[in-house]
């Protein structure tokens, strides 16, 4: 059974953002751990560590840390598909219980498309979320993360 089949009936987050940046830069932001640590995570849980083995079957790991409490939240997964500079598919799972109980495997698909005016549209899907509560939490987290990515892109256009 594929992950997508296993996710039947589980909530899915779909979002789209347009960044005023070239696709190559947005791709680099997602595939370079030194860049990714600068924007990954919502504003209240920014990343402090990102590691990537950017190949199909390679693992990624990230640690988000609360500036208020110092608590760490670890997450990670495996790259399933890599099509530079347009498509990145990876599994996503929290290391420990988060939001609504024990963690579950989920799947993130990120597709980048160049627009006619030189911007980049990101179509983002996070499927297999555990519950509506998890969907709400991840919607906030990924939207805040995309805001942070947008700010990072604005300062790295060179």
N, C-alpha and C positions, 0 to 999 in steps of 0.2 A: 504494500500500500504506500502510495506517495504521501508526502507531507500535505499536499493540497487536499487529497482525499481524506486524510486524517483530520483536517480542519473543517470539514463539512459541518455547518451549523454554528461554528464559532465566529465571534465578531472579527471584522476586518476594518482597519483604518485605511482610508484612501485620502490622499491630499495632493495638491498640486501647488507649486510655487514657481514664480518667474524671478530669476536673479539677473541683475544688471551686470553680468560678467560673462566672459567667453566660456564655452563648454569645457575647454581644456583646463581652465582654472578650477571650475566646479569639480571636475573629475579628480584633479590633483588634491583638492580639499578632502575628498572622500577616500583617497587611496594612498595618502602620505601620512603616516602616524604623527609626524612632527607638526603637520598642519592640523590634522583632525583633533588633536588634544586641545587646540586653541578654541574650538567652537562646539565640540560634541557635548551633549547634555543640556538639560534645561538650565535656565539662569540660576535656579536654586540648588542645582546638583551638577555643577560643571565637571567635566572630565579632568582628572589629574594624571591619568596614565592611559595610553593607547598603544597596543602592540598588534601588528598585522603580519601574517604570512600570506601575502597577496597572490594566491594561486588557487585554482579550483582544488578543493580539498584542504586548503590551508586554513588555519585557525586565526581568529581575531579575539582580542580581549580588551576590555576597557574598564576603568574604575572611575565612578562618579563620586564626588565627595561634597557633603553639605558644608558650606562655609560657616553655618550657624552652629552645628553640632560636631563636626569633624567625622561624622559617620560615613563609611564607605559603602557603596553599592557596586558590586562587580557584575559584569555581563559579558557574554561572549557567544561565539558561534563558529560556523564553518562556511567558507565561501563555496557557493554552489555553481555560480556562473559569473564570468568576468568577460565583458566585451568592451574594451577601451574604445573610445571615451564615452560610451553611451549606456551601458547596462551593468548593474552590479546586483547580484542576488546572494543573500547570505542568511543563515539561520541566526536566531537571536533567542537567548535564554538568560534569565537572571540566575546568578549562582545560588541565591538563597530565597526564601519566601519573600514575596513582595506584593503589596496591595491586597491580594485576595487569596493568599495561601501559597502552597508549593509551586515552584516555577514550572512552566511548560515550554516545550519547543515551539517557536513561532518562525515565520519566514518574512524577510524584508526584501522587496524588489524596488530598486531605484533606477529610473530611466531618465536620461538627460537628452533633450532635444534642442538643437540650435533654432532660434527664431530668426525670422527674416531681418530683424533689426539688430542682430548680434547679441541678443540676450540668451539666456538658457532657461528652458522650462524643465522643472524636475517633477516627474510623476512618481509618487512614493506610495507604496502599499506595504502595510504590515498586517499579515494575515495569521489566523490561528490564535488570536488573543483569547484569554481564558474566560472572560466575562464582560458584561457591559461596564462594570467598574474598571476593569483593566483597560478597556477601550477608551474610557474617559481619561484615565491617567496617562495613557500613551499618546492620546490626541494632544493633551496639554504639553507633555514632554517633547514630542517631536515638533510641534509648532514653535515652542520656545527654542528648541535646538535649531530649527530653520531660521529663526530670527537672529540667533547668534552666528549662524553660517553667513547670512546676508551681511551682517556687520563685518565679519572677517573678510569676506570677498571684497567689500568696499575699500578696505585698506591694503589689499594685495593685488591690485590690478596691473602692476608693472610687468 
